[in-house]
């Protein structure tokens, strides 16, 4: 099973998150319409946004949330956004932990790095270490139809966890 669930769709609204003393200044609620219907995501200063892109209504995004996170039984469903990626048409992203052969935790995707793959940390600095066992966001345009699918990412963001 993958470590993160992903949702892709268009942002329909951005609003402040209410708290006991009015809106929380460091959080935002993103309403999104996906193929499965409406979904809401809470983002805060701990949410990684690919390339620090500004996100606004109308943007096509992919949002990642922990697969094991508790979700309140409300409609539309509301999740915490661990990471968000504003992607151009025809581009996909995956957030997962990859093994030594660069295969995702659920075995559905294997990465094939090229000299053009941009490998970086979340702050944009170049990453020079071993990729095995790391949590990474891979952004790619095409993949094979094999099992596992093989993709050559344009960007690979490596999260250096303590």
C-alpha positions as CSV (number, residue, x, y, z in Angstrom):
1,X,0.0,0.0,0.0
2,X,1.2,3.5,-0.8
3,X,2.2,5.8,2.1
4,X,0.2,8.7,0.7
5,X,-3.2,9.1,-1.0
6,X,-3.2,11.5,-3.9
7,X,-6.1,13.6,-5.3
8,X,-5.9,15.6,-8.5
9,X,-8.3,18.3,-9.6
10,X,-9.0,21.9,-9.9
11,X,-8.9,24.3,-6.9
12,X,-12.4,25.9,-6.6
13,X,-11.8,28.1,-3.6
14,X,-9.2,29.1,-1.0
15,X,-10.4,30.3,2.5
16,X,-9.0,30.9,6.0
17,X,-9.3,28.1,8.5
18,X,-11.4,29.2,11.5
19,X,-10.1,28.9,15.0
20,X,-11.3,29.9,18.4
21,X,-10.1,33.5,18.0
22,X,-11.0,34.0,14.4
23,X,-9.3,32.8,11.3
24,X,-5.9,31.1,11.7
25,X,-3.3,33.2,10.0
26,X,-1.0,30.3,9.2
27,X,-3.5,27.9,7.6
28,X,-5.7,27.8,4.5
29,X,-8.5,25.5,3.4
30,X,-8.4,24.5,-0.3
31,X,-11.6,23.3,-1.9
32,X,-11.0,21.1,-4.9
33,X,-13.1,19.3,-7.5
34,X,-11.7,15.9,-8.4
35,X,-13.0,13.0,-10.6
36,X,-14.6,11.6,-7.5
37,X,-16.3,14.9,-6.5
38,X,-15.5,17.7,-4.1
39,X,-12.7,17.4,-1.5
40,X,-11.2,19.9,1.0
41,X,-7.6,20.1,2.2
42,X,-6.1,22.0,5.1
43,X,-2.6,23.3,4.4
44,X,-0.3,25.0,6.8
45,X,3.4,26.1,7.1
46,X,4.4,22.4,7.2
47,X,2.8,21.6,3.8
48,X,5.3,21.3,1.0
49,X,4.3,23.1,-2.2
50,X,6.4,22.1,-5.3
51,X,8.5,25.0,-6.4
52,X,6.7,27.2,-3.9
53,X,4.1,27.8,-6.5
54,X,1.2,30.2,-5.6
55,X,-2.0,28.2,-5.7
56,X,-5.3,29.9,-6.7
57,X,-8.8,28.9,-7.8
58,X,-8.7,27.4,-11.3
59,X,-5.2,25.8,-10.8
60,X,-4.8,22.1,-11.6
61,X,-3.1,20.5,-8.6
62,X,-2.2,17.1,-7.0
63,X,-2.5,16.9,-3.3
64,X,-1.0,14.2,-1.1
65,X,-2.3,13.2,2.3
66,X,-1.0,10.4,4.6
67,X,-2.9,7.1,3.8
68,X,-3.2,6.3,7.5
69,X,-4.5,9.6,8.7
70,X,-7.9,9.8,10.4
71,X,-10.6,11.6,8.3
72,X,-13.7,13.0,9.9
73,X,-16.9,11.6,8.5
74,X,-18.2,14.8,6.9
75,X,-19.0,15.8,3.3
76,X,-17.1,16.9,1.5
77,X,-14.2,14.9,3.0
78,X,-11.5,17.0,4.6
79,X,-7.9,16.0,4.7
80,X,-4.5,17.5,5.8
81,X,-2.3,18.3,2.8
82,X,1.3,17.0,3.4
83,X,2.3,18.1,-0.1
84,X,0.8,19.9,-3.1
85,X,2.0,20.2,-6.7
86,X,0.7,22.6,-9.3
87,X,1.3,20.6,-12.5
88,X,1.1,21.4,-16.2
89,X,-1.3,19.4,-18.4
90,X,0.0,15.9,-19.0
91,X,2.3,15.9,-15.9
92,X,1.9,13.6,-12.9
93,X,3.4,13.5,-9.5
94,X,3.9,10.8,-6.9
95,X,4.9,11.1,-3.2
96,X,6.3,7.9,-1.8
97,X,9.3,6.1,-0.2
98,X,11.4,4.4,-2.9
99,X,13.7,1.4,-2.4
100,X,17.2,0.8,-3.7
101,X,15.9,0.0,-7.2
102,X,13.9,3.3,-7.0
103,X,10.6,1.3,-6.9
104,X,7.7,2.9,-4.9
105,X,6.5,1.3,-1.7
106,X,3.4,-0.3,-3.4
107,X,5.5,-1.6,-6.3
108,X,3.5,0.3,-8.9
109,X,6.2,2.7,-10.1
110,X,10.0,2.5,-10.8
111,X,12.0,5.6,-11.5
112,X,14.6,5.7,-14.3
113,X,16.8,8.7,-13.6
114,X,18.4,10.6,-16.5
115,X,21.2,13.2,-16.6
116,X,18.4,15.8,-17.1
117,X,16.5,14.8,-13.9
118,X,16.6,17.7,-11.4
119,X,17.3,16.1,-8.0
120,X,16.8,18.5,-5.1
121,X,15.7,19.0,-1.5
122,X,12.5,20.8,-0.7
123,X,14.4,24.1,-0.3
124,X,15.6,23.9,-3.9
125,X,19.2,22.9,-3.0
126,X,20.8,20.1,-5.0
127,X,20.7,16.7,-3.2
128,X,23.8,14.6,-3.5
129,X,23.1,11.6,-1.3
130,X,21.8,8.1,-1.7
131,X,18.1,7.9,-2.8
132,X,17.3,4.4,-1.4
133,X,14.7,4.5,1.3
134,X,14.0,8.2,1.0
135,X,10.7,9.9,0.8
136,X,10.5,11.6,-2.5
137,X,8.2,13.4,-4.8
138,X,8.7,12.4,-8.4
139,X,7.3,14.6,-11.2
140,X,7.1,13.0,-14.6
141,X,5.3,13.3,-18.0
142,X,5.2,9.8,-19.3
143,X,5.4,6.2,-18.0
144,X,5.4,2.8,-19.5
145,X,2.3,0.5,-19.3
146,X,4.4,-2.2,-17.6
147,X,4.1,-3.5,-14.1
148,X,5.7,-1.7,-12.4
149,X,5.3,1.4,-14.6
150,X,8.7,3.0,-15.4
151,X,9.0,6.8,-15.5
152,X,11.8,9.2,-16.0
153,X,11.2,12.1,-13.7
154,X,11.9,15.6,-14.7
155,X,12.1,16.6,-11.0
156,X,12.8,14.5,-7.9
157,X,12.4,16.2,-4.5
158,X,14.1,14.3,-1.7
159,X,12.8,14.9,1.8
160,X,15.6,14.6,4.4
161,X,13.8,13.3,7.4
162,X,15.6,13.1,10.8
